[in-house]
C-alpha cells in the first residue's frame, strides 16, 4: 500500500531533496498534497526556495586585496590602542 500522508518532518525532508533535484516524482506528488493543507510546510518551502535562489545568485561584492590589507592594518592599530 502506498503512503500518501506525510508528517511535517517527512515533508520538510522531501522539500530539501526537491531543492537539490533528488526527489522522485512520487515524493513530489505526495509533497504537493501535503502542502495543500499544511500552512507551516508551505512557509518552510517558500523560505527554502528563497534561500536557494539567494545562494545560487549572490549579489555580493568582495574587497580587493589592497582594501583588505588597509582594513586589517586599521583594525590592528585600533586593537593595539585598546591594550
Phi, psi and omega in degrees: 000138182274135180272118181254350181252131180247152166271169186296325179299315178295320179297318179295323178296317178293323176301315179297316178298321181296324179298330181256017177060034181250356182279142177282167178300318178301314180296320179297318180294314180296321178296316179301318177297316180298318182293339178296327184244356183246105182294320182298318180287329174297318178295318179300314180298317180297316179294320180296317179297316180297316179298317179299317179296320180295322181289322181288330183229068181287139177251065184242132175252129182264155176287146174283171186297322180293321178293321177297319180296315179298318179296318179297318179297317179296320178297313180298321179296315179294322180294320179293330178292328183282342183278000000 
